[in-house]
């Protein structure tokens, strides 16, 4: 089970990871906490130093997340820091580790912010055959624009 992490409050990270493991049930699944990092430097800045810094930050974040998840009772947890865009890192990590499941959290963006920032979850879905469990964080906005104007109708009930 590969679980990509975005920077979030530690309690949200633990809740997300525990949910991922609960979903796996008693199958003895291993949880891999994944963090993709990429340096964005200004012209004339040292890109190597920036790359080292973002990877160090990613490893520190993952170590803290792993400790919190272990404290919450999850037994088999590994961490994996990847350098590069999130979508590529998630897809490649799942392939490399022969993942049976990718568990992701969604920011729940819609409208202009989704158009500008894109959807990592949607891009991962289009780039891998590995099943994806998408978890909506508490308080994420819902798209309810179709309520009251729905054209969907039930045509059969079994």
Residue pairs with C-beta under 8 A, 6 or more apart in sequence:
1 20
1 21
1 23
1 24
1 29
1 30
1 31
1 32
1 99
1 100
1 101
1 102
1 103
2 32
2 34
2 80
2 90
2 93
2 94
2 97
2 99
2 101
2 102
2 103
2 130
3 16
3 17
3 20
3 31
3 32
3 33
3 34
3 102
3 103
3 104
4 34
4 35
4 36
4 86
4 89
4 90
4 93
4 102
4 104
4 120
5 13
5 16
5 33
5 34
5 35
5 61
5 62
5 65
6 105
6 107
7 61
8 16
8 105
10 64
10 65
10 68
12 105
12 137
13 65
13 68
13 69
14 65
14 68
14 69
14 71
14 72
16 103
16 105
16 135
16 137
17 31
17 33
17 65
17 69
17 72
17 74
17 77
18 69
18 72
18 73
18 74
19 103
19 135
20 31
20 103
20 133
20 135
21 29
21 31
21 74
23 101
23 103
23 133
24 31
24 101
28 76
29 76
29 100
29 101
30 76
30 77
30 78
31 69
31 74
31 76
31 77
31 78
32 77
32 78
32 79
32 80
32 93
32 97
32 99
33 62
33 65
33 66
33 69
33 77
33 78
33 79
33 80
34 79
34 80
34 81
34 82
34 89
34 90
34 93
35 58
35 59
35 61
35 62
35 79
35 80
35 81
35 82
36 58
36 82
36 83
36 84
36 85
36 86
36 88
36 89
36 90
37 54
37 55
37 57
37 58
37 81
37 82
37 83
38 54
38 83
38 84
38 85
39 47
39 50
39 51
39 53
39 54
40 50
41 47
41 50
51 83
54 83
55 81
55 83
58 81
59 79
59 81
62 79
62 80
62 81
63 79
65 79
66 77
66 78
66 79
69 77
70 77
80 93
80 97
82 89
82 92
82 93
83 89
86 120
87 120
87 123
87 124
87 127
90 102
90 104
90 120
90 124
90 128
91 124
91 127
91 128
93 99
94 102
94 128
94 130
95 128
95 130
99 130
100 130
100 131
101 130
101 131
101 132
101 133
102 124
102 128
102 130
102 131
102 132
102 133
103 132
103 133
103 135
104 120
104 121
104 124
104 132
104 133
104 134
104 135
105 134
105 135
105 136
105 137
106 119
106 121
106 134
106 135
106 136
106 137
106 140
107 137
107 140
108 136
108 137
108 140
108 141
108 142
109 117
109 119
109 141
110 141
110 143
121 132
121 134
124 132
125 132
